[in-house]
């Protein structure tokens, strides 16, 4: 289908109408843009100069706020790392014999001392063997005592026989002299010789008996030693049936129960002493020169900022890990209250240095256009403060206004920010109720009013 032919006089009129429509749309776009810019500028002027631009009738009587003086405090230069605690004293308990568990003396979580029994493993036969060994040792001891008593008696008898022999020798010598002088007969000398020989034979027999008694005593002592060794072995075997705690600590999870059969490879439980723990940290090589023995290390819970313990660096590795380019650092922590546990994940903060700086609460910070501000309490002018007759009955007239002050912030220190510039210690700032404030807004400190600030539970405005 072809377009209808129009008279040549109507074509310029159509072209003019289209041009007018395009110019109208452009004017509307320009007017809209100018309007948006004017609204934005008006909002900014209202935001920063609202208190000065309001008339007396529209001015609020005062915003209830909470004020605090700017404080100084300790400011830490610190770095945080994630690590896991490790107990320095701990054992894994395994039995030294196989058998069935007949008694469990402890429960998981119990505190034990060295030598305290943990479990007992089928001791019936071992107990009988230990009793028999004890009886044999007692019998051997009795035999040794009897042999020793017999030897003592023979030794006493030998002393008597030696005295008798000495007497007979003297008698023989005297008789022999008398016979040579003719004072006695040869028969007397023969009788004296006979008595001397009898005494000598008796003493020799006694000495043989003493040697035999000594040999018997030696044998009894050897038998006693063997019996005592058997007794000790039986007692040790019996003791091996009782698994005891080698160290003081806390019993972990029990992997066995009454009636279980265990072998020397069975892990019964573990005992951990958490009185002192050690933390391994991997520090980037870039911070190696800042490391020193004794630097404070603070432990924080992974869930929050709660400080768990404070220790110090006790070891700095002399070498660097080639794969991670980090330096191994160890820190020790005492744990007298038991707040820390073996294998606990913690955040560790190494405090490189500590100075004094200006601190403000995080709730006092306001962010506008990518910059940070605080509201400082300042004396207001007559134009900024409402007249006393404009105040509700019973409410004091504001004497101060909130000034928006730009500040430069440092690192977060707990619930406070370090202020590098813009504030000085002793200045009074607004710490709550800031959502209802503008630069120059009259303020009423909370202590002068009955209620809390309107946005007491709110965070800082952004």
QUIUR-V740315 format. One record per residue. RES is the residue in three letters. SS is DSSP state (H for helix, E for strand, C for the rest). Layout:
# QUIUR-V740315
RES_SS, RES_SS
This chain:
# QUIUR-V740315
UNK_C, UNK_C, UNK_C, UNK_C, UNK_C, UNK_C, UNK_C, UNK_H, UNK_H, UNK_H, UNK_H, UNK_H, UNK_H, UNK_H, UNK_H, UNK_H, UNK_H, UNK_H, UNK_H, UNK_H, UNK_H, UNK_H, UNK_H, UNK_H, UNK_H, UNK_H, UNK_H, UNK_H, UNK_H, UNK_H, UNK_H, UNK_H, UNK_H, UNK_H, UNK_H, UNK_H, UNK_H, UNK_H, UNK_H, UNK_H, UNK_H, UNK_H, UNK_H, UNK_H, UNK_H, UNK_H, UNK_H, UNK_H, UNK_H, UNK_H, UNK_H, UNK_H, UNK_H, UNK_C, UNK_C, UNK_C, UNK_C, UNK_C, UNK_C, UNK_C, UNK_C, UNK_C, UNK_E, UNK_E, UNK_E, UNK_E, UNK_E, UNK_E, UNK_E, UNK_C, UNK_E, UNK_E, UNK_E, UNK_E, UNK_E, UNK_E, UNK_E, UNK_E, UNK_E, UNK_E, UNK_E, UNK_E, UNK_E, UNK_E, UNK_E, UNK_E, UNK_E, UNK_E, UNK_E, UNK_E, UNK_E, UNK_E, UNK_E, UNK_E, UNK_C, UNK_C, UNK_C, UNK_C, UNK_E, UNK_E, UNK_E, UNK_E, UNK_E, UNK_E, UNK_C, UNK_C, UNK_C, UNK_C, UNK_C, UNK_C, UNK_E, UNK_E, UNK_C, UNK_C, UNK_C, UNK_C, UNK_E, UNK_E, UNK_E, UNK_E, UNK_E, UNK_C, UNK_C, UNK_H, UNK_H, UNK_H, UNK_H, UNK_H, UNK_H, UNK_H, UNK_H, UNK_H, UNK_H, UNK_H, UNK_H, UNK_H, UNK_H, UNK_H, UNK_H, UNK_H, UNK_H, UNK_H, UNK_H, UNK_H, UNK_H, UNK_H, UNK_H, UNK_H, UNK_H, UNK_H, UNK_H, UNK_H, UNK_H, UNK_H, UNK_H, UNK_H, UNK_H, UNK_H, UNK_H, UNK_H, UNK_H, UNK_H, UNK_H, UNK_H, UNK_H, UNK_H, UNK_H, UNK_H, UNK_H, UNK_H, UNK_H, UNK_H, UNK_H, UNK_H, UNK_H, UNK_H, UNK_H, UNK_H, UNK_H, UNK_H, UNK_C, UNK_C, UNK_C, UNK_C, UNK_C, UNK_H, UNK_H, UNK_H, UNK_H, UNK_H, UNK_H, UNK_H, UNK_H, UNK_H, UNK_H, UNK_H, UNK_H, UNK_H, UNK_H, UNK_H, UNK_H, UNK_H, UNK_H, UNK_H, UNK_H, UNK_H, UNK_H, UNK_H, UNK_H, UNK_H, UNK_H, UNK_H, UNK_H, UNK_H, UNK_H, UNK_H, UNK_H, UNK_H, UNK_H, UNK_H, UNK_H, UNK_H, UNK_H, UNK_H, UNK_H, UNK_H, UNK_H, UNK_H, UNK_H, UNK_H, UNK_H, UNK_H, UNK_H, UNK_H, UNK_H, UNK_H, UNK_H, UNK_H, UNK_H, UNK_H, UNK_C, UNK_E, UNK_E, UNK_E, UNK_C, UNK_C, UNK_C, UNK_C, UNK_E, UNK_E, UNK_E, UNK_C, UNK_C, UNK_C, UNK_C, UNK_C, UNK_C, UNK_C, UNK_C, UNK_C, UNK_E, UNK_E, UNK_C, UNK_C, UNK_C, UNK_C, UNK_E, UNK_E, UNK_E, UNK_E, UNK_E, UNK_E, UNK_E, UNK_E, UNK_E, UNK_E, UNK_E, UNK_E, UNK_E, UNK_E, UNK_E, UNK_E, UNK_E, UNK_E, UNK_H, UNK_H, UNK_H, UNK_H, UNK_H, UNK_H, UNK_C, UNK_C, UNK_C, UNK_C, UNK_C, UNK_E, UNK_E, UNK_E, UNK_E, UNK_E, UNK_E, UNK_C, UNK_C, UNK_C, UNK_C, UNK_C, UNK_E, UNK_E, UNK_E, UNK_E, UNK_E, UNK_E, UNK_E, UNK_E, UNK_E, UNK_E, UNK_E, UNK_E, UNK_E, UNK_E, UNK_C, UNK_C, UNK_C, UNK_C, UNK_C, UNK_E, UNK_E, UNK_E, UNK_E, UNK_E, UNK_E, UNK_E, UNK_E, UNK_E, UNK_C, UNK_C, UNK_C, UNK_C, UNK_C, UNK_C, UNK_C, UNK_C, UNK_C, UNK_C, UNK_E, UNK_E, UNK_E, UNK_E, UNK_E, UNK_E, UNK_E, UNK_E, UNK_E, UNK_E, UNK_E, UNK_E, UNK_E, UNK_E, UNK_E, UNK_E, UNK_E, UNK_H, UNK_H, UNK_H, UNK_C, UNK_E, UNK_E, UNK_E, UNK_C, UNK_C, UNK_E, UNK_E, UNK_E, UNK_E, UNK_E, UNK_E, UNK_E, UNK_E, UNK_E, UNK_C, UNK_C, UNK_C, UNK_C, UNK_C, UNK_C, UNK_C, UNK_C, UNK_H, UNK_H, UNK_H, UNK_C, UNK_C, UNK_C, UNK_C, UNK_C, UNK_C, UNK_C, UNK_C, UNK_C, UNK_E, UNK_E, UNK_E, UNK_E, UNK_E, UNK_E, UNK_E, UNK_C, UNK_E, UNK_E, UNK_E, UNK_E, UNK_E, UNK_E, UNK_C, UNK_C, UNK_E, UNK_E, UNK_E, UNK_E, UNK_E, UNK_E, UNK_C, UNK_C, UNK_C, UNK_C, UNK_C, UNK_C, UNK_E, UNK_E, UNK_E, UNK_E, UNK_E, UNK_C, UNK_H, UNK_H, UNK_H, UNK_C, UNK_C, UNK_C, UNK_C, UNK_E, UNK_E, UNK_E, UNK_E, UNK_E, UNK_H, UNK_H, UNK_H, UNK_C, UNK_C, UNK_C, UNK_C, UNK_C, UNK_C, UNK_C, UNK_C, UNK_C, UNK_C, UNK_C, UNK_C, UNK_C, UNK_C
